[in-house]
């Protein structure tokens, strides 16, 4: 179903918050009913449309690629990156993708900031629609590690990397991540075994190493090969894999 892209008003955001609470309480199982309510939304200009009947069940890349293309008329030059109404409306419009129903029709609704864009830096990057779009737009195929996993999940890579705001726009860092943790598998890509775990060289360990690097290195001044060369021996299995 093609719908004009809208943004929630303040009342619309409040209505979505109430809807999330109702789903958690088991009071409703329907999709958000307010996405075309003229009292709770405004149609954005210039005009853009999205097919809200689409369901994205693979990794986040397909979802992000579709939205980046569809939203280009209203987001030229990064406009509306911080628009709470827009991103919250998109979360409601694609709720079946980012909060899919279980077999019994119930849903696992996570924290509000997964669906309603927060301005708190501790939660901002956890939005399930805005973050994949922004990262794909910035880094394209080099964002595969962050965009791995289904659209309803934030993921370990996102938590360890995107929580560090200064890394979000570092293209060479994302190239290094892609080279370190992604491998081809008969024409398709996948994360290397162990990358998402807790062991030596894993993403979780990378988060701790990056915190140390922040004190002594300017990662923005390095290319991807230099960043990879900095990593300690525990990352060798991924560097050579």
N, C-alpha and C positions, 0 to 999 in steps of 0.2 A: 504494500500500500504506500504510494507516494504521498508524502506530506510536506507542506511548506515548513522550512526550518523556523522554529520559534524560540523564544526565550521566556522563561518563567518571570513573572513579576515577583515582588517580595511575598505577596499572598500565595503565589504559585509555589514558591520554594517552601513556604510553611505548609502548604497542602501536601507536597511531596514528603515532607518530614513526618506529617501525620499518617500518611499512607504507609511509610516504612514501619512506623510503630504498630500500625494495625496488622501488617503482615507478620511481624514478629510475634504478636499476641495471638495469631491464628484467627483473626477476625475477618480476613479476606484472603482470597487466593487469586483474584483477578489481576490483570495487568493495571498499571497506573491509569486511572480514568480521566486524568486532568490534562492530557497532552494537547488537546485541541479546544480547551475551555477558553473562550474569548475573554472571560473575566480574570483568568489566571495567567494568560500568556499573551505575548505580542509577536506578530510575524515580523521577522527580520528583513531588512532591506540592505543591499540588493537581494533579490529573491534567490533562494536555493531550496532544494528539496532532497529528501532522503526517503528510501524505501524501508519503512519500519517493519515490513513483513519478513525481511531478510533475517536469517539466523546464522551467526558466525560461530562455528563449533571447533575450528582448528586453532592455530596459534593466534596471537593478537595481531600479527602483521596484516592479515586479510581484513580484519575489522578496521585497523588504523588506516590502511591504504584506501579503503572505500570511503571513510569519513573525510580524510584529507582531500580527496578529489571532490567529493560532494559539497564540502564546506568552502571550497576555494572562493566562491563569489563573496562570501561574508567574512572571510578571514585573510584577505589580501595583506601581505606584509606582516603577518602575525597578529593582526587586529583581533580583539576579543579573547586573547589568551587567558585573561583573568575574569572573564564574564561568567559570574556565578549562574545567572539565569539561563544562558545558552547551554553550558555543560551539564547543568542539572536537568534541563529539559531533554537533552540527548540521552542522559542516563535513564530517564523515565521512558523515552520513546523506544529505546533498545533494552528494556528491562529483561526481556526473555533471553537476551544474549549475555548480559552481565550478572543476572541473578536467575538462572534457568530453573524451571519447576522440576521437582523430583517426580518419581513415578506416581506418588500419591497426590501430586498437585501442590504440595507444600514447597516453600522456598527457604533457603538459608540466607537471611538478610544480615549482612555484616554491618559495620559501623556506618553511621550516616555519611561520614566524609568520603566513603567509597562512591557515593551517588550524588551528594550535594557538595560542590566544590568549596573547600575550606580555604580561608586566607591564613590559617595557622601554618607556619613553615614545617611543623612536625607532621602535619597530615596532608598538606597541599598536594604532594606528589603521589598520593595513594588513590587519587580519583581514577575510577576504572575506565573512563572514556577519554578525558582530557590527556592524561599522561601518555597512553600509547600513541595518540595522534601527534602530540608535540615531539615525542622522541623519534617517531618514524619520519616526521617532517624534517627534523634536524639531521638524522643520521642514516636514513634509508636502510639498506641491507646490512650495514654495520651495526644496526641495533638489534640484530636477531636474538642475542642472548637475553636482552631485556624484554623482548616481545615473545619469547618462548612461553608456552603454557596457554591455557584457554583464557578467553577474555574475562571470565568471572573470577580470576585469581590474580593477585598482585605479584606473587612470586619472590623467591629468595634473591634473584639478581636485582630486581627493582628495589627491594628493601636495602640491600647492601650498597648499591651504587647511586640510586636516585635520591637517597636521603642526603647526599653530599651535593649541595646546590652548585658548587663551583665546578663540578664535573659534567653537568648536564649538557653544556655546549662545547665540551672538549672533543672535537672530532677524532683527534689522534688517539685519545684514550679509548674511545669506542672501537676504533680500528684494532687496537691492541687486544681488547676484550674478545673481539670476534676471532682474531687469529689464535688466541689462547684457548678458548673453550668450545669453539664450533668446528665440526668436521663434516665432510661429505660422506654420504652413505648411499651408494648406488644412485647417484644423481639427486639425492635429497640431502638436506642438512639435518644434523642433530647435535645436541650437546654431548660433549665427551663424557664418558662414564665417570661418575664421581664428582662432576663439576658442581652439582647442586647439593652435595652432602656436607659433612662437617669436617672431613679429614684434611690432611696436608694439601695445600694448593687449591682448595675448594673456594667457591665464591664467598663463603662465610669467612674463610681465612683472608681472602683478598681484602675484605672490608677492613679488617684489623691492620693489614699491611699498609693500606692507603692512608689510614689515620696517622701512621708513623711517617709516611712520605710527606704528608701535608706539612710537617714541621721542618723538613730539610730540603725538599725539592720543589721546583716549579714545573709541574707536569704540563702546564700550558706551553712551556718553552721547549718541549721535547716532541719528537716524532714517535710513531708507534713502536718502531724497533728499539729506540732508546728506553721507552717505558718498559717493554718486555725484558730488556737486559737488566733493569733494576731489580726485578723480582728475585727473591732468594731461592735457594736450591729446592725448597719444597714444591716449587711450581714447575720444576724441570719436566715432569711427566706430561704436563699439558703443553709446555713450550715445544717439546720435541714430538708430541703425539700427532 
